[in-house]
Amino acid sequence: MTIMEALKWASNKLKTEMTTPLDSPLLDAEVLLAHALSYKKPELIARMNTELEDKQLSELKQLLTRRIDGEPVAYIIGKKEFYGRSFFVNSSVLIPRPATETLIDLAIKEIDVRDTESTLCLDIGTGSGAIALTLACETLCPVIATDINKEALLVAKRNAKQLTVEEKTDFRNGDLLEPILPIMNTLRKQKKQDPLSPSYNHLILCANLPYLTTYQLEKAQKDVRDYEPHLALVAGPDGMDYYWKLVKQIQQNRILFPHDMVVLIEIDPSQIIRIREIVKHFFPHAKIEIHKDLEGHDRIVKTQL
């Protein structure tokens, strides 16, 4: 069987045997075959008439079985592209989505109009580190990232090493802002003792926290429902449990953060009214903007505190 024949066979197998129809079974087949052969996509295309070895065909069949069972391609091949970079992923972390790239765009715009030497970025609920590490790569700002899941932080640190931005990023284990509060308190005390000491006058806080409702998870596609970590997906009956807690933490500790503070969060389009209510409950005078993702859905909430 040649590579071309294998692609047609694999694509048809995915098309006919997947319980949930795929948008592009051929694309999945290409990715899985390239992984089985340890090829990059251009190599695959250039060698369409090459005959597969028995071992290679056997590997492809195993990968297809996993995909037909519903396992996401990103977990099968162990990586996912995000903002032009490849991130290692496994079942401990949520797979980065294109919609989140809008959050990155907005964060970079906010950083660009500020003094980068006095700007600090936070990434709350970092998972694979996609947001934190992308900001570290794209800007000169230091980034502190947190996650309650220690296994997720291992993935994020591996990605930091792979992208050679370990010196720009600081990963902390804990619940939302809790691991960061001692750092901010120390910086504040240092500034009081020595007004000339280096300090951060601008803060960009990013968060892509769990925001699915329990009902949404039950109705989600199999690859999400059965394979991605529920800890990174579900946030109570209205999907807002963690954002409520985060905004409350900010309000309770507002004195520790710079006066200039921008919060960027990702939500489901149906949660616009609810997130406005939450922010206004804790910050009545906050300026709120809603931004659409790449598909035109209301997705990113920008709040100037």
C-alpha positions in Angstrom: 0.0 0.0 0.0 1.4 3.4 -1.0 1.1 6.6 1.1 -1.6 7.8 -1.3 -3.6 4.6 -1.0 -3.1 4.6 2.8 -4.5 8.2 3.0 -7.6 7.3 1.0 -8.1 4.1 3.1 -7.6 5.9 6.4 -9.8 8.8 5.5 -12.6 6.5 4.4 -12.3 4.5 7.6 -12.6 7.6 9.7 -15.5 8.9 7.7 -17.5 5.6 8.0 -16.6 4.4 11.5 -16.5 7.5 13.6 -19.7 7.8 15.7 -19.4 11.6 15.5 -18.9 12.8 11.9 -15.6 14.6 11.3 -15.3 18.0 9.6 -12.2 16.8 7.7 -11.4 13.1 7.9 -8.7 13.5 5.3 -6.9 16.0 7.5 -7.0 13.7 10.5 -5.7 10.9 8.3 -2.8 13.0 7.1 -1.8 14.0 10.6 -2.0 10.4 11.9 -0.1 9.0 8.9 2.6 11.6 9.1 3.0 10.8 12.8 3.2 7.0 12.1 5.9 7.7 9.5 7.7 10.4 11.5 7.2 12.7 8.5 6.3 16.3 8.3 3.3 17.1 6.0 5.5 18.3 3.1 7.4 15.0 3.2 4.1 13.1 3.1 3.0 15.0 0.0 6.3 14.5 -1.7 6.3 10.8 -1.2 2.8 9.8 -2.2 4.0 6.8 -4.2 6.2 5.4 -1.5 5.2 1.9 -0.3 4.5 1.6 3.4 6.3 -1.1 5.4 4.3 -3.6 7.4 5.4 -2.0 10.7 4.3 1.5 9.5 0.9 0.2 8.4 0.4 -1.5 11.7 1.2 1.7 13.5 -1.3 3.6 11.4 -4.0 1.1 12.2 -3.3 1.5 15.9 -3.6 5.3 15.7 -6.8 5.0 13.7 -8.3 2.7 16.3 -7.6 5.3 19.0 -9.1 8.1 16.9 -12.2 6.1 16.0 -12.7 5.4 19.7 -12.9 9.2 20.1 -9.5 10.1 21.4 -8.5 13.6 20.2 -5.7 13.8 17.5 -3.7 16.1 19.7 -3.5 13.6 22.5 -2.7 10.8 20.0 0.3 12.6 18.5 1.2 14.5 21.7 1.1 18.0 20.3 -1.1 20.9 19.2 -0.3 24.0 17.2 -1.2 27.3 18.8 -0.3 30.8 17.6 2.3 29.4 15.2 4.1 27.2 17.8 3.9 23.5 18.7 2.9 22.7 22.3 3.2 19.3 24.0 -0.2 18.2 25.3 -1.5 15.1 27.2 -4.7 14.2 29.0 -3.7 16.3 32.0 -4.3 19.5 30.1 -7.0 21.1 27.9 -6.1 21.1 24.2 -5.5 24.8 23.1 -8.2 26.2 20.8 -7.9 28.7 18.0 -10.5 30.9 19.8 -8.0 31.6 22.5 -5.6 33.2 20.0 -7.9 36.3 20.1 -7.0 36.6 23.8 -3.4 36.6 22.9 -3.9 39.3 20.2 -5.7 41.5 22.8 -3.0 41.0 25.4 -0.2 41.9 23.0 -2.1 45.1 22.0 -2.4 46.1 25.7 1.3 45.4 26.2 2.4 47.3 23.1 0.9 50.6 24.5 2.7 50.2 27.8 6.3 50.3 29.1 7.2 46.6 28.8 9.9 46.9 31.5 7.3 47.8 34.1 4.5 45.4 32.8 3.8 42.1 34.4 1.6 39.4 32.8 -0.3 36.8 34.8 -1.9 33.6 33.4 -4.4 32.0 35.7 -5.2 28.4 35.1 -2.4 28.0 32.6 -2.8 24.3 31.7 -0.3 23.5 28.9 1.1 27.0 29.3 -0.1 28.0 25.8 -1.1 31.6 26.9 1.7 32.3 29.3 4.4 30.9 27.0 3.0 32.6 23.9 3.1 35.9 25.7 6.6 35.2 26.9 7.7 34.5 23.3 5.9 37.4 21.7 6.7 40.1 24.3 9.5 41.1 26.6 7.3 40.9 29.7 7.8 38.4 32.5 4.9 36.0 33.0 3.7 34.3 36.2 1.3 31.4 35.6 -0.7 29.3 38.1 -2.6 26.1 38.0 -4.2 24.0 40.7 -3.2 20.8 38.9 0.5 19.8 39.4 0.4 17.5 36.4 -0.6 20.4 34.2 2.3 22.4 35.5 4.7 19.6 34.5 3.3 20.0 30.9 3.7 23.8 31.0 7.3 23.6 32.3 8.1 21.1 29.6 6.7 23.5 27.0 8.7 26.4 28.5 11.9 24.4 28.1 11.0 23.4 24.5 10.3 27.0 23.6 13.4 28.2 25.6 11.5 30.8 27.6 12.1 29.3 31.1 13.8 32.5 32.3 10.8 34.6 31.4 8.2 32.4 33.0 7.4 31.4 36.6 5.0 28.6 37.2 3.2 28.3 40.6 0.9 25.6 41.9 -2.3 26.7 43.7 -5.8 28.0 43.5 -6.2 30.9 41.0 -4.5 34.0 42.4 -3.4 32.5 45.8 0.1 31.5 44.7 0.7 35.1 43.3 -0.5 37.1 46.3 2.6 36.6 48.4 4.8 37.7 45.5 2.7 40.9 45.0 2.7 41.6 48.7 6.5 41.3 48.8 6.9 43.7 45.8 4.6 46.2 47.4 6.6 46.1 50.7 9.9 46.6 48.8 8.4 49.6 47.0 7.4 51.1 50.3 10.8 50.6 51.8 12.6 51.9 48.7 10.6 54.0 46.3 13.4 53.7 43.7 13.3 49.9 43.6 12.1 48.3 40.4 8.4 47.8 40.3 5.5 46.8 38.0 3.2 49.7 37.2 1.1 47.7 34.7 -0.6 44.3 35.0 -2.2 42.2 32.3 -4.1 39.3 33.8 -5.2 36.6 31.4 -7.4 33.6 32.3 -9.0 30.8 30.3 -10.7 29.1 33.2 -13.2 26.2 33.0 -16.6 27.7 31.8 -18.7 24.8 30.6 -21.9 24.0 32.6 -22.6 20.5 33.7 -25.3 20.2 31.1 -22.9 21.4 28.3 -20.4 18.7 29.3 -23.0 16.0 29.1 -23.9 17.2 25.6 -20.3 17.7 24.4 -18.7 15.6 21.7 -17.1 12.3 22.8 -13.6 13.5 22.3 -14.2 16.4 24.8 -16.5 14.6 27.2 -14.5 11.4 27.6 -10.9 12.5 27.1 -10.3 16.1 28.1 -9.8 16.8 31.9 -13.1 17.8 33.5 -11.2 19.9 36.0 -10.3 22.2 33.1 -13.8 22.2 31.5 -16.6 22.4 34.0 -17.5 25.2 36.4 -20.8 24.6 38.0 -24.5 25.0 37.0 -23.9 28.3 35.1 -20.2 27.7 34.2 -19.2 30.8 36.2 -18.0 29.3 39.5 -14.3 30.0 38.8 -14.7 33.4 37.3 -16.8 34.5 40.3 -14.0 33.3 42.6 -11.3 34.9 40.5 -13.0 38.4 40.4 -13.7 38.1 44.1 -10.0 37.4 44.8 -9.0 40.4 42.7 -11.4 42.6 44.6 -10.3 41.4 48.0 -6.6 41.9 47.1 -6.9 44.9 44.8 -4.4 46.9 46.9 -1.6 44.5 46.0 -1.9 45.0 42.3 -0.9 48.1 40.2 -3.4 50.8 39.6 -3.3 50.0 35.9 -4.8 46.5 35.6 -6.4 44.9 32.6 -8.2 41.5 32.9 -8.7 39.4 29.8 -10.8 36.2 30.1 -12.4 33.7 27.8 -16.0 32.7 28.1 -18.9 30.9 26.2 -20.9 33.4 24.1 -24.0 32.6 26.1 -22.4 34.0 29.3 -22.0 37.7 28.3 -24.8 38.9 30.6 -23.7 36.8 33.5 -20.0 37.8 33.3 -21.0 41.5 33.2 -23.1 41.0 36.4 -20.2 39.3 38.1 -17.7 42.0 37.3 -20.1 44.9 38.1 -20.9 43.2 41.4 -17.3 43.5 42.6 -16.2 46.5 40.5 -19.2 48.7 39.8 -17.1 51.3 37.8 -15.1 48.8 35.7 -15.0 49.3 31.9 -16.0 46.1 30.1 -15.5 45.3 26.4 -16.6 42.2 24.6 -14.4 40.9 21.7 -15.3 38.3 19.1 -13.1 35.2 18.3 -11.9 34.2 14.9 -15.3 32.7 14.1 -17.2 35.8 15.0 -18.5 34.6 18.4 -18.5 36.8 21.6 -15.6 35.2 23.4 -13.1 37.5 25.1 -14.0 39.9 27.9 -11.7 42.8 28.5 -12.0 44.6 31.8 -10.1 47.7 32.8 -10.0 47.9 36.6 
